[in-house]
Amino acid sequence: MRRLFIAAAALLALTALGSATAADRAVTITRTGFVPADVTIAVGDSVTWRNTDTAVHQVAFNGTACNLTIQPGASGSCTFRAGGRFNYRDPSQQGSFRGTVTVTGARTSLTISAARRTTTFAAPVTLSGIVSNQQANEPVVIQGQECGKTAFTRVGAATTTAGGNWTLAVRPMINTTYQARWRTADSSTVIVKVRPKVRLTRVGSRFKARVTAAQSFTGKTVLFQRYRTVVRRWVTLKRVTLGASTTPTAGTFVTPANFRARIRRGWRLRVFLPQAQAGTCYLAAPSNTLRVR
């Protein structure tokens, strides 16, 4: 259990540069060298070099994307996202201006995050992450497992840019778990939950509600509601049963309901699909709001 906790914490540290949860080791650049010259950190941690000399110094690594030029009195940091032993030096100096950073943890890893964790049916969501070598032109494969499915399937691919960053826009149609793969490493998973697209239209006292999703909602109930300013909440005027669905495109179901209702000028109206009717693979969903004029 302790190892799982440590692994989870390391993955969280990987998701953002400069995370407050990541540890930071300090190295001082003096007139005679780096102090201490050798440090050990964990994956996702950083090392900060502070130049206390009167000359400009460099921190140059082999095999990492982080190389620094540090003015007198200034400092610079590198965050390490892969395990291994990394040698560095100051190429402008001779002698003892050498050191090593030993990083404990996996030698290859990558992260994944979602720009938002909830969305509406088929609306775009950007997934992003970083590969541990922080290099450009690395291929990353993104997989998704939809609610109700038992396996991941490929949903797209991305190529890293400077710093090892990758992004991919996806359009989840149902609650979906995403995972990225780079070389032989799999990222952690991220879940994007989806609301059906609910639309309400009106002509006089006639209304039409439509629920668009990756499944039919025939026989389910939506709530026709008005907003009461006095109590600052939506109150239900009637329950409406959805009818037979159509499939305008493959994998998309539109489930409508036509109904009448007495209304008054100034009312704000909507329909609402509650969680009990949305089921386990969707979030509850409100429609757009109509104002009676």
C-alpha positions in Angstrom: 0.0 0.0 0.0 2.8 2.4 0.8 4.5 1.8 -2.6 1.2 2.5 -4.4 0.9 5.8 -2.5 4.4 6.8 -3.4 3.9 5.9 -7.1 0.6 7.9 -7.2 2.3 10.9 -5.6 5.1 10.8 -8.2 2.7 10.7 -11.0 0.9 13.8 -9.7 4.2 15.6 -9.5 4.8 14.8 -13.1 1.7 16.6 -14.3 2.9 20.1 -13.9 6.2 21.9 -13.8 7.0 23.5 -10.5 4.3 21.6 -8.6 4.2 22.5 -5.0 4.2 18.8 -4.1 7.6 18.1 -5.8 10.8 18.2 -3.8 13.6 20.6 -4.7 17.3 20.0 -4.0 19.7 23.0 -3.9 23.2 23.1 -5.4 25.5 26.1 -4.9 27.8 27.2 -7.7 31.0 28.6 -6.0 34.3 29.8 -7.4 35.7 26.3 -7.2 32.8 24.1 -8.2 29.3 22.7 -7.5 28.4 22.1 -3.8 27.3 19.4 -3.4 28.4 18.0 -6.8 26.3 14.9 -6.5 22.6 14.8 -5.5 19.9 12.1 -5.5 16.2 12.9 -6.1 13.0 11.1 -7.1 11.3 11.2 -10.5 9.3 14.5 -10.7 11.6 16.4 -8.3 13.8 19.3 -9.3 17.3 20.6 -8.7 18.0 24.3 -8.4 21.5 25.7 -8.9 22.3 29.1 -7.4 25.3 31.0 -8.6 27.2 32.7 -5.7 30.3 33.4 -7.9 31.0 36.6 -9.7 31.2 34.9 -13.1 28.5 33.5 -15.4 28.2 29.7 -15.1 26.5 27.0 -17.2 24.9 23.7 -16.2 25.1 21.4 -19.2 23.7 17.9 -19.3 24.0 15.0 -21.7 20.7 13.2 -22.4 18.3 15.7 -20.9 16.5 18.8 -22.4 17.5 21.0 -19.5 20.6 23.2 -19.9 21.1 26.4 -18.0 23.2 29.6 -18.2 23.1 31.3 -14.8 24.2 34.9 -14.1 25.9 35.9 -10.8 23.4 36.0 -8.0 20.8 34.2 -10.1 19.5 30.6 -10.0 18.0 28.1 -12.4 16.2 24.8 -12.1 15.7 21.5 -13.9 12.9 19.0 -13.3 13.7 15.4 -13.9 10.9 13.1 -15.3 12.8 9.9 -15.8 15.0 7.7 -13.6 18.7 7.3 -14.2 22.1 8.9 -13.6 22.7 12.2 -15.3 26.1 13.8 -15.6 26.5 17.5 -15.9 29.3 20.1 -16.2 30.1 23.7 -16.8 31.8 23.7 -20.2 33.2 27.2 -19.7 35.2 26.0 -16.7 37.9 23.4 -16.0 38.6 21.0 -13.2 36.0 20.4 -10.5 33.0 21.9 -12.3 31.3 18.6 -12.8 28.5 16.8 -11.0 25.8 14.1 -11.2 22.0 13.9 -10.5 20.8 10.5 -9.7 17.0 10.1 -10.1 15.3 7.2 -8.5 12.3 5.8 -10.4 11.2 4.5 -13.8 13.5 5.3 -16.8 10.5 5.9 -19.1 7.2 7.3 -18.0 4.6 9.8 -19.3 1.7 11.7 -17.9 -1.9 12.4 -19.0 -4.4 15.0 -18.0 -7.7 16.4 -19.3 -8.4 20.1 -19.8 -11.7 19.4 -18.1 -13.2 16.3 -16.5 -16.8 16.9 -17.6 -18.2 17.7 -21.0 -21.3 17.5 -23.2 -21.9 14.7 -25.7 -19.3 14.8 -28.5 -17.8 18.2 -27.4 -14.0 18.4 -27.8 -11.8 17.9 -24.8 -8.0 18.4 -25.0 -5.8 15.7 -23.4 -2.2 16.5 -22.8 0.9 15.2 -21.1 4.7 15.0 -21.0 7.1 12.1 -21.9 9.9 11.6 -19.4 12.8 12.2 -21.8 11.3 15.7 -22.6 12.3 15.3 -26.3 10.4 16.4 -29.4 9.1 14.0 -32.2 8.2 11.2 -29.8 5.1 9.2 -30.9 2.4 8.8 -28.2 -0.7 6.6 -28.6 -3.9 7.5 -26.8 -6.4 4.8 -25.9 -9.9 5.0 -24.5 -12.3 2.7 -22.6 -15.9 3.7 -22.9 -18.3 3.1 -20.0 -19.7 -0.5 -20.4 -16.7 -1.7 -22.4 -14.1 -4.1 -21.0 -11.0 -3.1 -22.9 -9.2 0.0 -24.2 -9.2 0.8 -27.9 -7.0 3.3 -29.8 -8.6 6.7 -30.2 -5.7 8.7 -31.6 -2.0 9.5 -31.7 0.2 12.5 -31.0 3.8 13.6 -31.5 5.6 15.4 -28.8 6.8 19.0 -29.2 9.6 20.9 -27.4 10.0 19.7 -23.8 8.3 16.4 -24.6 4.8 17.9 -24.5 1.9 16.2 -26.3 -1.7 17.1 -26.9 -4.7 15.5 -28.5 -8.4 16.6 -28.9 -10.9 13.9 -28.3 -14.7 13.9 -28.5 -16.1 11.5 -25.8 -19.7 10.4 -26.5 -20.1 8.6 -23.2 -18.1 8.5 -19.9 -14.6 7.5 -21.0 -11.4 6.5 -19.4 -8.2 7.6 -21.3 -4.6 6.3 -21.1 -1.5 7.2 -23.1 1.3 4.9 -24.2 4.8 5.8 -25.1 7.4 3.2 -26.0 6.7 0.5 -23.4 5.3 2.8 -20.7 1.6 3.4 -19.9 0.4 6.6 -18.2 -2.0 6.7 -15.3 -5.7 7.0 -16.4 -8.0 10.0 -16.5 -11.8 9.8 -16.7 -13.9 12.3 -18.7 -17.6 12.2 -17.8 -20.2 13.2 -20.3 -23.6 14.9 -20.1 -26.1 14.0 -22.9 -26.9 17.0 -25.1 -30.4 18.2 -24.0 -32.3 20.8 -26.1 -35.6 22.5 -25.5 -37.5 24.5 -28.1 -40.9 26.2 -28.0 -43.7 27.4 -30.3 -46.4 29.1 -28.3 -47.5 26.6 -25.6 -46.0 23.6 -27.5 -42.6 22.4 -26.5 -40.1 19.8 -27.8 -37.3 18.3 -25.8 -34.5 16.3 -27.4 -31.8 14.2 -25.8 -28.8 13.4 -27.9 -26.4 10.7 -26.8 -24.7 7.4 -27.7 -27.7 5.5 -26.5 -31.5 5.7 -26.7 -33.4 7.3 -23.8 -36.8 6.0 -24.9 -39.1 5.7 -21.9 -36.9 7.8 -19.7 -38.3 10.9 -18.0 -37.2 14.5 -18.2 -38.4 17.2 -15.8 -39.9 20.4 -17.3 -38.9 23.2 -14.9 -39.2 26.9 -14.3 -36.7 29.0 -12.3 -38.3 30.7 -9.3 -36.3 33.8 -8.4 -37.8 34.1 -5.0 -36.4 30.8 -3.8 -33.5 30.8 -6.3 -34.0 27.3 -7.5 -35.6 25.3 -10.3 -39.0 23.8 -9.6 -40.6 21.0 -11.6 -43.8 21.8 -13.5 -44.4 18.4 -15.0 -42.6 15.1 -15.9 -42.3 14.3 -19.6 -41.7 10.8 -21.0 -39.3 10.6 -24.0 -40.5 8.8 -27.1 -39.0 6.7 -29.8 -35.4 7.6 -30.8 -33.9 8.1 -34.2 -30.3 7.6 -35.4 -29.3 10.5 -37.7 -25.7 9.2 -37.7 -24.0 6.0 -36.7 -23.6 5.9 -32.9 -25.8 8.9 -32.3 -29.4 8.6 -30.9 -31.8 11.5 -30.7 -34.7 10.8 -28.3 -37.5 13.4 -28.4 -40.7 14.4 -26.5 -43.4 16.7 -27.6 -45.7 18.3 -24.9 -47.9 21.2 -24.0 -47.7 23.4 -20.9 -49.3 26.5 -19.6 -46.8 29.3 -19.2 -46.6 32.9 -18.2 -44.6 35.8 -19.6 -41.3 36.3 -17.8 -40.8 32.6 -16.9 -37.4 31.0 -17.4 -37.9 27.4 -18.5 -35.8 24.3 -19.1 -35.9 20.5 -19.1 -33.6 18.5 -16.9 -32.5 14.8 -17.2 -31.9 13.7 -13.6 -29.1 11.3 -12.7 -31.5 8.4 -12.0 -32.7 8.7 -15.6 -29.2 9.3 -17.1 -27.9 6.1 -15.8 -24.4 5.0 -14.8 -22.7 6.0 -18.0 -23.8 9.6 -18.2 -24.1 12.6 -15.9 -27.4 14.4 -15.2 -27.9 17.1 -17.8 -29.9 20.4 -18.1 -31.1 21.8 -21.4 -30.7 25.4 -22.6 -32.9 28.0 -20.9 -35.8 29.6 -22.6 -37.3 32.9 -21.4 -41.0 33.5 -22.1 -41.5 36.9 -23.7 
